Amino acid sequence: MIAAVVLAAGKSERMGRPKMALPWGDTTVLGQVVATLVHAGLDQVLVVTGGGQVEAEQALSHLPGDWPLRLVFNPDYAAGEMLSSLQAGIASLDERSEAALIVLGDQPQMEARVVRSILGAYRDAGAGLVIPSYAMRRGHPMLVARSLWAELLALRPPQTLRELIQAHEADVLYVTVDTPSVLQDLDTPADYQQHKPLN
C-alpha cells in the first residue's frame, strides 16, 4: 500500500490569496492534484491543511465521496516550515502503508504518468527514496519508504527533507522524466497565470 502525503498547509503569502482554492480547469489547484493522484493509482491520499484550511477543504468538497481521501490539520503550520506538515502527514498514515509519495499541493501540473513511473520504479527496485529528475534537477513528487520514516520524523528545524536525502544519497533512485512539470509549482500570481489551463 502506497499513500500520498499532499502538503497543502502553507499560508499562500506570495500568492496573496489561498492558492489551493484557485480555479484550475473544471476544478481547483488542490482538486487537480488529488485527482491526478487518484487516477495514478494511489491507495490513499492524505492532504495536510493549515493556512487556508477552510478554503482547502472547500476546494476538495466537490470530489467523489468514494475517493481514498483524508484530511489532516497541521496545528504548527504558522511556523512556516514544510517539515512540520510533512511530519504530521507521515505520522497520520495507515499502518499498512509501506511508502509515502510526498506531493506539493500547489503542483497541479503534475502528470499521472510521472506518478505511475515513480511508483513503478519503487515497486521494481524497492529503493528507500525515489525522486524524479529533469535536466539533472530533483523534482516532486518524491517517494520515501517506511524504513526512513522514523528518521524523517526525528528531523528538527532548521533541518529539512534535504538532509534526509543527503544522508541516504546512495539509496536514492532517480527517475529521469521528460517534463519540467516536476520542477514547477505555483508561488506567485505570475506563476498561476503562466501555467493555468486556458479553458
Order of alpha helices (4+ residues) and beta strands (2+ residues): beta-beta-beta-alpha-beta-alpha-beta-alpha-beta-alpha-beta-beta-beta-alpha-alpha-beta-alpha
